[in-house]
Amino acid sequence: MPDYLKARKLHLNGIIVGMAGMKKLNLKANKSTRVETLTIDAIKAELAFIDLQLKRKGD
């Protein structure tokens, strides 16, 4: 079982949750910047790739 993939998935999910939490704290910066949007999209793409790898490995 590829535990490193599960750990990476948890880590990336934590980053997304952390970014969402920071947005709630900073009400003035309620708009997403282009960099934030691209970062979140890249993380989501990486998560989808990890899910695909986990399915292939039989988890």
C-alpha positions, 0 to 999 in steps of 0.5 A: 500500500503506497502510504506516501500517496496517502500522506501526500493527499492529506498534506495537500488537503490540509493546504487547501483547508488552510488557505480557505481558513486564511481567507475567512480571517482576512475579510479585506482580501475576500477576492482570490488573486490569480496566483491563489486560483492557479495554486488551488487548481494545481493542488486539485489536479495533483489530488486527482492524479494521486486518486488515480494512482491509488485506484491503480494500486488497488486501494 
